[in-house]
Amino acid sequence: MGILKSTPDAGALPGLDGGVAAQLRAACGEDSVQLRSIDRLAVAHDASHYLLVPQAVVTPRTANDVASVFTVAGRAGIPVTLRSGGTSLSGQAVGAGLLVDVRRHFRRVEVLDGGSRVRAGSGATIRQINARLAPHGRALGPDPASEIACTMGGVIANNSSGMACGTGNTSYQTIESMTLVLASGTVIDTGAADALEVLSQKEPSLVEGLVNLRRKIQDSPDFRAEIARQFSMKNTMGYSINAFTDFDSPVDILTHLIVGSEGTLGFVSDVVLRTVDVQPFAATGLAVFPRIADATDALPALINSGARTVELLDAAALKVAQQLPQAEASLRNLLIGEHTALLIEYQGASPEETTERISAAEKLLSSLSLSAPVELTTDPARRRAYGPSAKGSTPLLPEPAHRAPPRCSRTLWSQCQS
Ligand SMILES: Cc1cc2nc3c(=O)[nH]c(=O)nc-3n(C[C@H](O)[C@H](O)[C@H](O)COP(=O)(O)OP(=O)(O)OC[C@H]3O[C@@H](n4cnc5c(N)ncnc54)[C@H](O)[C@@H]3O)c2cc1C
């Protein structure tokens, strides 16, 4: 402690050039640039196994501040990484250049049209946005299990989805427009009536590039067929290049290309999305099978029975889940060998509809080769207890089944506190 008191940055890591730091402070405010090792180490990891210590952490307040950061960093040749909830599993939210915290000051949520649309700041968490939509019986389409800590910007940039999202309710399918800051510093609202005019005037070569790429793809039956094939199934990896076959306008193409671009094409300040209906009456059950093949064989029938979500927990995940304090006795007492479980949920618009679905599902479940009978429960407390089995077990899994270190659960927890 004595050493820390006498030297503010004991054992300082090599950091950002003083001149660049001064330019960033002039642009974003004196308190917006952190150079101390402790601040940089605090964001040197996300939920992956990567460790990259940034030269500085910048916390801009507005889209224009972010534009200034891009300009200063571009001139100095320093790479920029945007970081929001920091829950990425593959190192997307860490970098060795400038780390820009885009979560803190971009959290505004505005419910539009009685909840059928929402304008969300990129730093608002999915849970915060859904809490505002809940009174209207609506929710965001993308539903990642990390919703308590991950944010709108991260979901758009990672093209994150979840158990009930399918291919129809993804960010790509539900996004209407966004306020975007490009690497050049141009700020554009893609929902504005004059968006194409503004983009063409400020970014002529970008517009030309998008038009040319679209033409090249449209002119090639092979490209078109490959894109159609790739995106006919759930495909949330990488750039959404289906934008070139789905849209004509460069503004719409750009808006949709941002989905899945992992912060490489620009900063999303806020987005307008269409929302989806919430089916409020649900029943959940954990079906445990002797082997993984038994579980996967049962999937087509379960999907056809109207299951809204089916999540697979392999033996490693089950071993973690059975140690969670809320694990039910049947799971706690299971001697796990090659067992695999499916966490199944049925939903309905009314209690009657859900009851009907439960009866049909119970007939199906009793015909499957399960390790133990499964009960579909509508009891909110028991249903909540199932949640962490799937959501909480991933980061706790031991190596080599999953390489994320156990600190991830703490990461999520600490982010929820701030
Ligand atoms: C326990 C756990 C469960 C998870 N479950 C799921 C799941 O069910 N489904 C799923 O898809 N993923 C899941 N993930 C992965 C991760 O949570 C998601 O990808 C999440 O959407 C990332 O959001 P974030 O706010 O944490 O973004 P970050 O990790 O901070 O950033 C993600 C990427 O987005 C970029 N970015 C962030 N904000 C912006 C912005 N405003 N503009 C432009 N680019 C930006 C960053 O540069 C980075 O490339 C899970 C992770 C954990 C730890």
The ligand as an SDF file (V2000), in Angstrom:
LIG
                    3D

 53 58  0  0  0  0  0  0  0  0999 V2000
  -22.0460  -16.3160  -20.0710 C   0  0  0  0  0  0  0  0  0  0  0  0
  -22.0670  -15.8470  -21.5010 C   0  0  0  0  0  0  0  0  0  0  0  0
  -23.1390  -16.2010  -22.2850 C   0  0  0  0  0  0  0  0  0  0  0  0
  -23.1870  -15.7890  -23.6250 C   0  0  0  0  0  0  0  0  0  0  0  0
  -24.2610  -16.1540  -24.3720 N   0  0  0  0  0  0  0  0  0  0  0  0
  -24.3260  -15.7830  -25.6680 C   0  0  0  0  0  0  0  0  0  0  0  0
  -25.4470  -16.1900  -26.4630 C   0  0  0  0  0  0  0  0  0  0  0  0
  -26.3760  -16.8400  -25.9920 O   0  0  0  0  0  0  0  0  0  0  0  0
  -25.4480  -15.8190  -27.7640 N   0  0  0  0  0  0  0  0  0  0  0  0
  -24.4350  -15.0820  -28.3110 C   0  0  0  0  0  0  0  0  0  0  0  0
  -24.4970  -14.7790  -29.5040 O   0  0  0  0  0  0  0  0  0  0  0  0
  -23.3720  -14.6670  -27.5710 N   0  0  0  0  0  0  0  0  0  0  0  0
  -23.2960  -14.9990  -26.2750 C   0  0  0  0  0  0  0  0  0  0  0  0
  -22.2250  -14.5950  -25.5180 N   0  0  0  0  0  0  0  0  0  0  0  0
  -21.1850  -13.7580  -26.1290 C   0  0  0  0  0  0  0  0  0  0  0  0
  -21.3590  -12.2340  -25.8600 C   0  0  0  0  0  0  0  0  0  0  0  0
  -22.0050  -12.0150  -24.6450 O   0  0  0  0  0  0  0  0  0  0  0  0
  -22.1800  -11.5600  -26.9420 C   0  0  0  0  0  0  0  0  0  0  0  0
  -21.5250  -11.6370  -28.1700 O   0  0  0  0  0  0  0  0  0  0  0  0
  -22.5130  -10.0890  -26.6320 C   0  0  0  0  0  0  0  0  0  0  0  0
  -23.4720   -9.6210  -27.5320 O   0  0  0  0  0  0  0  0  0  0  0  0
  -21.3470   -9.1320  -26.6420 C   0  0  0  0  0  0  0  0  0  0  0  0
  -21.8350   -7.8750  -26.2120 O   0  0  0  0  0  0  0  0  0  0  0  0
  -20.9600   -6.8760  -25.3470 P   0  0  0  0  0  0  0  0  0  0  0  0
  -21.7820   -5.6780  -25.0370 O   0  0  0  0  0  0  0  0  0  0  0  0
  -20.3580   -7.5720  -24.2000 O   0  0  0  0  0  0  0  0  0  0  0  0
  -19.8730   -6.4680  -26.4200 O   0  0  0  0  0  0  0  0  0  0  0  0
  -18.2880   -6.4510  -26.3070 P   0  0  0  0  0  0  0  0  0  0  0  0
  -17.8020   -7.7980  -25.9140 O   0  0  0  0  0  0  0  0  0  0  0  0
  -17.8500   -5.3010  -25.5060 O   0  0  0  0  0  0  0  0  0  0  0  0
  -17.9210   -6.1620  -27.8230 O   0  0  0  0  0  0  0  0  0  0  0  0
  -18.2830   -7.0700  -28.8280 C   0  0  0  0  0  0  0  0  0  0  0  0
  -17.8260   -6.5690  -30.1870 C   0  0  0  0  0  0  0  0  0  0  0  0
  -18.6290   -5.4640  -30.5530 O   0  0  0  0  0  0  0  0  0  0  0  0
  -17.8460   -4.3150  -30.8320 C   0  0  0  0  0  0  0  0  0  0  0  0
  -18.6570   -3.2010  -30.3410 N   0  0  0  0  0  0  0  0  0  0  0  0
  -19.1210   -3.0170  -29.0840 C   0  0  0  0  0  0  0  0  0  0  0  0
  -19.8870   -1.9220  -29.0340 N   0  0  0  0  0  0  0  0  0  0  0  0
  -19.9110   -1.4080  -30.2810 C   0  0  0  0  0  0  0  0  0  0  0  0
  -20.5410   -0.2730  -30.8650 C   0  0  0  0  0  0  0  0  0  0  0  0
  -21.3040    0.5440  -30.1390 N   0  0  0  0  0  0  0  0  0  0  0  0
  -20.3520   -0.0410  -32.1830 N   0  0  0  0  0  0  0  0  0  0  0  0
  -19.5980   -0.8770  -32.9410 C   0  0  0  0  0  0  0  0  0  0  0  0
  -18.9740   -1.9620  -32.4420 N   0  0  0  0  0  0  0  0  0  0  0  0
  -19.1360   -2.2230  -31.1270 C   0  0  0  0  0  0  0  0  0  0  0  0
  -16.5520   -4.5430  -30.0960 C   0  0  0  0  0  0  0  0  0  0  0  0
  -15.4850   -3.8600  -30.7010 O   0  0  0  0  0  0  0  0  0  0  0  0
  -16.3990   -6.0590  -30.2310 C   0  0  0  0  0  0  0  0  0  0  0  0
  -15.8630   -6.3690  -31.4910 O   0  0  0  0  0  0  0  0  0  0  0  0
  -22.1400  -14.9990  -24.1820 C   0  0  0  0  0  0  0  0  0  0  0  0
  -21.0620  -14.6250  -23.3680 C   0  0  0  0  0  0  0  0  0  0  0  0
  -21.0170  -15.0480  -22.0440 C   0  0  0  0  0  0  0  0  0  0  0  0
  -19.8490  -14.6280  -21.2080 C   0  0  0  0  0  0  0  0  0  0  0  0
  1  2  1  0
  2  3  1  0
  2 52  2  0
  3  4  2  0
  4  5  1  0
  4 50  1  0
  5  6  2  0
  6  7  1  0
  6 13  1  0
  7  8  2  0
  7  9  1  0
  9 10  1  0
 10 11  2  0
 10 12  1  0
 12 13  2  0
 13 14  1  0
 14 15  1  0
 14 50  1  0
 15 16  1  0
 16 17  1  0
 16 18  1  0
 18 19  1  0
 18 20  1  0
 20 21  1  0
 20 22  1  0
 22 23  1  0
 23 24  1  0
 24 25  2  0
 24 26  1  0
 24 27  1  0
 27 28  1  0
 28 29  2  0
 28 30  1  0
 28 31  1  0
 31 32  1  0
 32 33  1  0
 33 34  1  0
 33 48  1  0
 34 35  1  0
 35 36  1  0
 35 46  1  0
 36 37  1  0
 36 45  1  0
 37 38  2  0
 38 39  1  0
 39 40  1  0
 39 45  2  0
 40 41  1  0
 40 42  2  0
 42 43  1  0
 43 44  2  0
 44 45  1  0
 46 47  1  0
 46 48  1  0
 48 49  1  0
 50 51  2  0
 51 52  1  0
 52 53  1  0
M  END
$$$$
